[in-house]
Amino acid sequence: MIDREVVAFLEGSGVLRTQDGKRVGCQYTVTIFQEIQRDRMLDGGESAVEGLRIIEGAVMGLDHAEIFDLQEKSMTLELEDGQYWECILTNTDGDLASTGKGLYNPRRHM
């Protein structure tokens, strides 16, 4: 059985930045989940192995025109704490999905 546990929940004011340089202010939530594979052992015990970390999020405070303009475009969410998250707006509800890099701090990579 695979469980998902919340390891971090972030919310605040941020900026969505598209690859063509457009910047849009927004409110966001970002949740980081840890997958855990749990198996019963023959002796009755249980083993737990950590799997993937999954990042999901949402943005609020965008008008309909901004949502339609940003939907399905690769972008970076700049979080209040200085971290960046490369993501994509997946629907008109404001849901965000990771495009693979995860959260990172660009100042640490200079």
N, C-alpha and C positions, 0 to 999 in steps of 0.2 A: 504494500500500500504506500502511496506517495502522499505526504502531507505538505501543506504550504504554511509556513509560519512567517508572520510579519517581523522583520528585523529592524525596519526603520520607516517612519512616516514623517514626511516633510511637507510643509505648507507655507505659503507666503506670497509675496509680490515678486514677479520676475519679468523677463523680457524674452519673447520668442524672436529669434533671428534666423531669417531664411538665408539660403546660399547666395541669393542675389543682393543681400544687404538690407532687406526690409526688416524693420524692428517694430514689434507690437507689444505694448505693455499688457500684462495679464495677472490674474491670481492663479495659483496652481496648487495641486496636491500631487505628491509623488510617494508611492508606496514600494518598498523593497521587500520581496518575499524570498525566503530560503526554502527550496524543496528538500524534503527529507524522506528518504526511502526507508521504510520500516518493515522488517521481516521477522516472523516468528521463527525461532530456532527449534530444533528437535528436542532440546532439553527443556523447552518451555520458556526460555528467555526470549529477549527481543534484541535485534541489532538495528542500529540506526546509522545511515550513511548520508552525509550531506551531499546534495546534488546542485543543480543550477540555482543561481540567484536570478530572480525575475523582477524587472522594474516595470511598473504600470503607473500611469498618471492621468491627470485631467487638468484642463484649463477652464477658467471662468472669466467673465467680464469682457468677452469678445462679442462684437455685434455680428449679425448674420453675414454681412458682406465680408468681414475679416475671416470668418470661419470658412466660407466657401473659397476665398482666395488662398487660404493656407492649407486646406485639406489635401492630403496625399503628397505634400511637398516635404522633402527632408529639411529639418531645421534643428536649431540648437536652443534649448531652454536654458537661460541664464538664471540660476537660482539666487535667492537672497543671500545665501551664505558663501557665494563665490564659486560654487560648483557649476559645471555645465553638464547637460544631458542631451545627447543627440537622439532625436525622436521624430515621429511623424504623427500628424493629426489624423486619426482613423475614421472619424465620423462627425456629424454635425452636433453631437452632444458634447464635444470637446475632449473626448478620450484620446490619450496619447499612448503610443507604443514605442518601445526602444528600437533603434535601428542597429544595435549591436555593440556600441562602445561602452555603455554604462555611464555612471556618474564619474566625473573627473574634475580635478582642479587644474586649469590651464597654467596657473602660476608655478605649479610644482614641476612642470615639464619644460621650463625655460632653460 
